[in-house]
Amino acid sequence: MKQVVFLVDFGMVSHGLAPLFVDGHATEIGFWGFSNDIIRRLTRLNELYDRQVNWDNPNDPTWRISERDRNEFNALLPFLVSEIQIALGDKWEIVLESQPI
């Protein structure tokens, strides 16, 4: 069984990358053949993750992600990992490295 690391990072999906790493390398989102629903949820998860930073002033020490966005990210993360595991079948094992925020 092959392993794939699930690790959300800033701007991945908007640049065509899935938060799935094989042998330490990010993979293109199209590589996996995911449904539009999974891609939509991956996009949303990455958008929420990106909200941790004030992109107008990345060094802003007072910036905080909203509680609503944090809760949505934390609920969506395990759901999406399970959904992707089902889509990948038994040929891949997901190693979850992303943590709740």
The 8 nearest C-alpha neighbors of each residue, nearest first, counted from 0:
[[1, 90, 91, 2, 92, 89, 3, 93],
 [2, 0, 91, 92, 90, 3, 21, 93],
 [3, 1, 92, 91, 93, 4, 0, 94],
 [2, 4, 93, 21, 20, 94, 19, 92],
 [3, 5, 94, 20, 19, 93, 95, 6],
 [6, 4, 19, 95, 18, 96, 94, 3],
 [7, 5, 97, 18, 96, 4, 19, 8],
 [6, 8, 18, 97, 45, 5, 9, 11],
 [9, 7, 11, 6, 10, 18, 45, 48],
 [8, 10, 49, 11, 48, 45, 7, 46],
 [11, 9, 13, 12, 14, 8, 45, 49],
 [10, 12, 16, 14, 13, 9, 8, 17],
 [11, 13, 16, 15, 14, 17, 42, 10],
 [12, 14, 10, 11, 15, 42, 16, 45],
 [15, 13, 12, 11, 16, 10, 27, 17],
 [16, 14, 12, 13, 28, 27, 11, 17],
 [17, 15, 27, 12, 28, 11, 14, 26],
 [16, 18, 28, 19, 27, 26, 12, 11],
 [19, 17, 7, 6, 5, 16, 20, 11],
 [20, 18, 5, 17, 4, 25, 3, 26],
 [19, 21, 25, 4, 24, 3, 23, 26],
 [22, 20, 3, 23, 24, 4, 25, 19],
 [21, 23, 24, 20, 3, 2, 25, 4],
 [22, 24, 21, 20, 25, 4, 3, 19],
 [25, 23, 20, 21, 22, 26, 19, 4],
 [26, 24, 20, 19, 16, 21, 23, 17],
 [27, 25, 17, 16, 20, 19, 28, 24],
 [28, 26, 16, 29, 30, 17, 15, 25],
 [27, 29, 17, 16, 30, 15, 31, 26],
 [30, 28, 27, 31, 32, 33, 15, 16],
 [31, 29, 27, 28, 32, 26, 33, 17],
 [30, 32, 29, 33, 28, 27, 87, 26],
 [33, 31, 29, 30, 34, 28, 86, 35],
 [34, 32, 31, 37, 38, 35, 86, 29],
 [33, 35, 36, 37, 38, 32, 39, 86],
 [34, 36, 38, 37, 39, 33, 40, 32],
 [37, 35, 39, 34, 38, 40, 33, 41],
 [38, 36, 40, 34, 39, 35, 33, 41],
 [37, 39, 41, 35, 40, 36, 42, 34],
 [38, 40, 36, 42, 37, 41, 35, 43],
 [39, 41, 43, 37, 42, 38, 44, 36],
 [42, 40, 38, 44, 43, 39, 37, 45],
 [41, 43, 39, 45, 40, 44, 12, 38],
 [42, 44, 40, 46, 45, 41, 47, 39],
 [45, 43, 41, 47, 46, 42, 72, 40],
 [44, 46, 48, 42, 47, 43, 49, 41],
 [47, 45, 43, 49, 48, 44, 42, 50],
 [48, 46, 44, 50, 45, 49, 72, 68],
 [47, 49, 45, 50, 46, 51, 44, 9],
 [48, 50, 46, 51, 47, 9, 45, 52],
 [51, 49, 47, 52, 48, 64, 46, 53],
 [50, 52, 64, 49, 48, 63, 53, 47],
 [53, 51, 50, 54, 57, 49, 62, 64],
 [52, 54, 57, 56, 55, 62, 59, 51],
 [53, 55, 57, 56, 52, 50, 49, 58],
 [56, 54, 53, 57, 52, 59, 58, 62],
 [55, 57, 53, 54, 58, 59, 52, 62],
 [58, 56, 53, 54, 59, 52, 55, 60],
 [57, 59, 56, 60, 53, 52, 62, 54],
 [58, 60, 61, 56, 57, 62, 53, 52],
 [61, 59, 62, 58, 63, 57, 56, 53],
 [62, 60, 59, 63, 58, 53, 64, 52],
 [63, 61, 60, 59, 53, 64, 52, 51],
 [64, 62, 65, 51, 61, 52, 53, 50],
 [63, 65, 51, 50, 66, 69, 68, 62],
 [66, 64, 68, 67, 69, 63, 50, 70],
 [65, 67, 69, 68, 70, 64, 71, 63],
 [66, 68, 70, 65, 69, 71, 64, 72],
 [69, 67, 71, 65, 70, 66, 72, 47],
 [68, 70, 66, 72, 71, 67, 73, 100],
 [71, 69, 73, 67, 68, 72, 66, 74],
 [70, 72, 68, 74, 69, 73, 75, 67],
 [73, 71, 75, 69, 74, 70, 76, 44],
 [72, 74, 99, 70, 71, 76, 75, 69],
 [75, 73, 71, 72, 76, 70, 77, 78],
 [74, 76, 72, 78, 73, 77, 79, 71],
 [75, 77, 79, 78, 73, 74, 72, 80],
 [78, 76, 80, 79, 75, 81, 74, 73],
 [79, 77, 75, 81, 76, 80, 82, 74],
 [78, 80, 82, 76, 81, 77, 75, 83],
 [79, 81, 77, 83, 82, 78, 84, 76],
 [82, 80, 84, 78, 79, 83, 77, 85],
 [81, 83, 79, 85, 80, 84, 78, 86],
 [84, 82, 86, 80, 85, 81, 79, 87],
 [85, 83, 81, 87, 86, 82, 80, 88],
 [84, 86, 88, 82, 83, 87, 81, 89],
 [87, 85, 83, 84, 88, 82, 33, 81],
 [88, 86, 84, 85, 83, 91, 89, 90],
 [89, 87, 85, 86, 90, 84, 91, 83],
 [88, 90, 91, 87, 92, 0, 84, 85],
 [91, 89, 0, 88, 1, 87, 92, 2],
 [92, 90, 1, 2, 89, 0, 87, 93],
 [91, 93, 2, 1, 3, 94, 0, 90],
 [94, 92, 3, 4, 2, 95, 91, 5],
 [95, 93, 4, 5, 3, 96, 92, 2],
 [94, 96, 5, 97, 4, 93, 6, 80],
 [95, 97, 6, 5, 94, 98, 4, 7],
 [98, 96, 6, 95, 7, 5, 99, 76],
 [97, 99, 100, 96, 95, 73, 76, 6],
 [98, 100, 73, 97, 72, 76, 69, 74],
 [99, 69, 98, 73, 72, 48, 70, 51]]
